[in-house]
């Protein structure tokens, strides 16, 4: 009996399965490579090469080069993957709702949560943004998004201020809660996440108080 167009031969089906299997294996290996780069970021290796990553994953360096043409492409792709994983953490629960203290608490919990989860990739982005225009653009977009969160979350307090103070306070709150500032507390001053959160919360309370 002749096969219909919708019924591929066993040989054809086997070819499709082999192709699908190779594609799935390639995707798994590529993801494992990117996750290894992110792991190396957390160990303060902010620009790992394909050879280092291959050793971590258990692949050959040649295999890594099949997925990424050079170190720049490898690191950029790892940062992009990590940012995509972190994206849901940027959302603030009940954004712009509640009393000042409730909004302040939720804002700091969100900002510290994102920082603690993504600090390693953030540092790698900063290091490489000086010569990587794509990463520079991503950093600038993140800065703008974080500034927007400040403006919206504390609009009641900021908008009630006279113009000179309003602009200064908005800029100060934004600067204090960008990742670069949190990094100063966590890394350069050696404070814990909880200590950093307490200090920043106090500072924001002083700045935004009526």
N, C-alpha and C positions, 0 to 999 in steps of 0.2 A: 504493500500500500504506500502510495506517495505521501511524503511529509508535507504538511501545510506550511504556509509562510510563518505561522505562529508557533511552529513546533521545530526548533532547531535540532539538528542531529546530535547524537551523544558526543561526537567529536567536537562539534562547534560549541556545545555546552561546556565541555571540558576546557576549551580554549578561553571561553569567557570567564570561567571560574579561576583559571590560572592568572588571567589578567587582573581580575578583581582582587585576588589574593596578593599579587605583587603590589598593586596599588595600595591596599590596606597596610601591608608591611612597610611600604615606603612612608606612608603617612605616620605610622607608629614610630618609625625610626626618626623621622624628622621632628616629631613632637618630643621624643626622648632627648634629642640633641639640644633643642631649645630649652627644655627644662634643666638640662645639665648646665647650660650657660647661666641660667637664672640662679642655679645653686652656686655656681662659681662666683657670681656677683656677690652673694651673701658672705663669701669668704674673702671679700675685698680684692678679688681678681676681676677688675672692671673691664678688661679687654682680653678675654681668653681667646687663644688661637684654635683653629680646627684640630690641631694635633692634641692639645690638652683636652678638648672636649671629647675627641674620639676615645682617648684613654679612659675618661670618666664613664662613658656610655658603653664601652666594650665593642666599638666599631673600629674599622680602619679609618685612617685620616682620609683616604681616597673616597670612602663612602660619604664622609661629611662634606667633602668638596663637591660631591654630586648634588647635594642639596643646596649648598651655598657656595657662591663663587669665590668669596674671600672673607677675611675676618670682619670687614665692615658690614657686609650683608648678613653675616652670622649674628653679630652683636645687635644690629638694628632689628632683625627679625625677632630675637629673643626679647628685646625691650618691648616691641609691639605686642608680642604674645602676653607678656606679663601685664601690660597696661590693659589689655582686653580682659584678662582674668580679674583685674582689680576694679574694672569699671563699675560693677554693681555696688562696690563699697563706697563710691563717691556719693551715692544717694543719701540724703539726710532724712531720717524718719520724721514724718509729719512736718515736712519742710515749711517754714515760715509760720507755723501754728503754735499757739500756746503762749504762756507768760514769758517774760524775758529770761528768767532763770531756766525755764524748761527749754527754750530755744538755745540758750547758751550751753546747757549740758549736752543736748543732742548734737549741736555743732561740734563741740570739742571731741565728743566720742567718735563722731564720724571722721574728723580730721586726723585724730591720733590713730584710729584704726587703719585708715588708708596708708598713713606714713609707716606704721609698724609692718604692714604687709608688703609695702612696695619700696622701702627705703633703698634697698640694694640696686634695683633697676633705676631709681631716680638718680642715684649717684653716677651710675654708668651713663645715663642720658646727659647729665651735666658735663661730665668729662669729655664726651664725644660731640656735644652740640657745637663746639667751637669750629669744627671742621665738617660736620654733617648737617646739611641744611634741612634734611627731613626731620631729624631728631630735634633740631632747633625749633622748627615749626611746631612740632608736637609739644615741646616744653612751653612755648609761648601760648599755645591753645589751652594747655592745662592751667597755666597761670591766670588766663582770662576767665576760665570756667570757675576757678576757685575764688577769684575776685567777685564774680557775679553771685556766688553763694553768700559771701559776706554781705554784699549790698542788699540781697533779698532777705536773708535771715534776720538781719538787724535793721531793716528799713524803718521800723517804727522809731527806734532810738536815734538813728542817724538823721532821718528826715526832720526830726524835731529840733535839731541843732541849727544855730546860725551858720551862714555860709562858710566863713573861714574855718571854724571849728569842725563843721561837718566834713569838709574835704580832708582835713588833717586826720581826724579820727578814722574815717573810712580807710585812708591809706595806711595808717598805723595798724589797724586791726588786720588788714590784708597782709601786710608785711610780716607781722608777728606769727601768722598762721600758715604762711607758705612753707613748703618742705625745707627750704634752705634754713629758715629760722629754727624750725623744729630740730633740724640736724645739729645746729649749734648747741642746743640744750642736751640732746641725747648723746652726741658723739664728743663734741669738743669740751663740754662741761661735765660729761659723764653722769648725767642725771637719768633716773629710771623713767619709764613711760608715765608712771603715775605722778612722779614729782614734776615732770614736764607739764603734764596736763593741769596739775594744781596751779603751778606758776602762771601758765598762760591764761587759765580761767580767771585768776585774780586780776591779771593785767587787763583783760578784756572787760571785766566788770568795772574797773576803775575808768577805762576809756569811754565806755558806753553808758555809764550811769547818768541819769538826767541831771 
